[in-house]
Amino acid sequence: MPVKIWIGARDTITPPSQAMFLQDALSAQTSTEVAIDEHAAHFTYMNEPPPHTADPHPNRPTFLKTLATDLNRFFTT
């Protein structure tokens, strides 16, 4: 099963280095791709972020629509 990892460059909870570690660990077993969004942080990927969190993404609604399209493409291809 192929794996795609989406990560925000501004994620301080699960930083991109962890995604790269996971990609390295899985690459011998399956096709693994990492997509890094330069403006996204940890909670950018959530439909509704936790209260009192600040999201650095300049256009979160558009980001989430694009993410949904990318996820759909990944799972149906």
ChimeraX attribute file (.defattr): number of C-alpha atoms within 10 A of each C-alpha:
attribute: neighborCount
match mode: 1-to-1
recipient: residues
	/A:1	6
	/A:2	12
	/A:3	14
	/A:4	15
	/A:5	14
	/A:6	18
	/A:7	24
	/A:8	22
	/A:9	18
	/A:10	20
	/A:11	17
	/A:12	10
	/A:13	10
	/A:14	14
	/A:15	15
	/A:16	21
	/A:17	11
	/A:18	12
	/A:19	20
	/A:20	16
	/A:21	11
	/A:22	14
	/A:23	19
	/A:24	13
	/A:25	12
	/A:26	15
	/A:27	14
	/A:28	9
	/A:29	10
	/A:30	12
	/A:31	12
	/A:32	18
	/A:33	17
	/A:34	15
	/A:35	13
	/A:36	15
	/A:37	17
	/A:38	12
	/A:39	17
	/A:40	22
	/A:41	21
	/A:42	18
	/A:43	18
	/A:44	24
	/A:45	17
	/A:46	10
	/A:47	10
	/A:48	8
	/A:49	13
	/A:50	9
	/A:51	6
	/A:52	6
	/A:53	8
	/A:54	11
	/A:55	17
	/A:56	14
	/A:57	18
	/A:58	10
	/A:59	12
	/A:60	17
	/A:61	12
	/A:62	11
	/A:63	17
	/A:64	15
	/A:65	11
	/A:66	12
	/A:67	14
	/A:68	12
	/A:69	11
	/A:70	13
	/A:71	13
	/A:72	11
	/A:73	10
	/A:74	12
	/A:75	9
	/A:76	7
	/A:77	5
